[in-house]
Amino acid sequence: MSKLSAEKRKELQKLAARPDREIDLSDIPEIREIPSDAVIGRFYRPKKTTVTIRLDVDVVAWLKATGDGYQTRINAYLRHLMQQHRQQ
């Protein structure tokens, strides 16, 4: 891998300093709808940590009764609560 020449680095810095409104997007098609096979967040895998938590028996029974993935749903419920709290 070769290093950038001083000339090329200066050119890139000049381009980076230009405002977004000056970027020519005419050769890039606009995406008007999400493709039917698209999966949002498919490649995003946040770092996880293992915790021990004590929950009421009926809460865990309810979560497990609603199907597989109850730990994922707990995480989603807590994330939703966290986002609501941050908006306040």
CYANA upper distance limits for C-alpha pairs under 8 A (distance plus 0.5 A):
  4 LEU  CA      8 LYS  CA      6.52
  4 LEU  CA      9 ARG  CA      6.46
  5 SER  CA      9 ARG  CA      6.62
  6 ALA  CA     10 LYS  CA      6.62
  7 GLU  CA     11 GLU  CA      6.78
  8 LYS  CA     12 LEU  CA      6.70
  9 ARG  CA     13 GLN  CA      6.66
 10 LYS  CA     14 LYS  CA      6.68
 11 GLU  CA     15 LEU  CA      6.83
 12 LEU  CA     16 ALA  CA      6.61
 13 GLN  CA     17 ALA  CA      6.72
 14 LYS  CA     18 ARG  CA      7.26
 18 ARG  CA     22 GLU  CA      7.31
 19 PRO  CA     23 ILE  CA      8.03
 34 ILE  CA     38 ALA  CA      7.12
 41 GLY  CA     45 ARG  CA      8.49
 55 LEU  CA     59 VAL  CA      7.28
 55 LEU  CA     60 VAL  CA      7.25
 56 ASP  CA     60 VAL  CA      7.03
 57 VAL  CA     61 ALA  CA      6.62
 58 ASP  CA     62 TRP  CA      6.56
 59 VAL  CA     63 LEU  CA      6.74
 60 VAL  CA     64 LYS  CA      6.59
 61 ALA  CA     65 ALA  CA      6.45
 62 TRP  CA     66 THR  CA      6.92
 63 LEU  CA     67 GLY  CA      7.85
 63 LEU  CA     70 TYR  CA      5.98
 64 LYS  CA     68 ASP  CA      7.21
 64 LYS  CA     69 GLY  CA      8.47
 64 LYS  CA     70 TYR  CA      6.23
 66 THR  CA     70 TYR  CA      8.14
 69 GLY  CA     73 ARG  CA      6.83
 70 TYR  CA     74 ILE  CA      6.66
 71 GLN  CA     75 ASN  CA      6.80
 72 THR  CA     76 ALA  CA      6.72
 73 ARG  CA     77 TYR  CA      6.54
 74 ILE  CA     78 LEU  CA      6.68
 75 ASN  CA     79 ARG  CA      6.51
 76 ALA  CA     80 HIS  CA      6.60
 77 TYR  CA     81 LEU  CA      6.77
 78 LEU  CA     82 MET  CA      6.55
 79 ARG  CA     83 GLN  CA      6.66
 80 HIS  CA     84 GLN  CA      6.72
 81 LEU  CA     85 HIS  CA      6.65
 82 MET  CA     86 ARG  CA      6.73
 83 GLN  CA     87 GLN  CA      6.89
 84 GLN  CA     88 GLN  CA      7.32
